[in-house]
């Protein structure tokens, strides 16, 4: 019996450690994508505006679309990170508390980081802020250029993708997952 508890503890702890490594790796990639987004958007807008006499400023629509697509990549990594954290919080941490006789008044990491007082949204605001500014700049440029119908269709697409981008960043991930529902299958 004691050997069974030891092997379960070992397996559970190693699973927790490996999932934490996956979270850290995903966070690192997400930060790199954010850096590339900021560099690309800034450089492309700067290049277009500096050369406004030689190139069409309607090209500002390219960084606007790029900002949105970068956001989708950033969101996908955030979703993955939250999904792993949810699994750790709902499946692994409760078992670790039991196995290690953890005091109830102390939260483990995933439980702590998801408490409302600790949660912050500055990264979402900052990331979407860059996209909002880029989309506004492109929209103003398009509307000031007396656009043909084809360009208006592209603007509507841009604004639709942008609204979906905002929706993705504002929604709650946990609605997608239910540990209890998933385990009832087995």
Helices and strands as residue ranges (DSSP letters): H 2-50, G 57-59, H 60-87, I 88-92, H 93-99, H 109-113, H 122-144, H 149-170, G 173-176, H 179-184
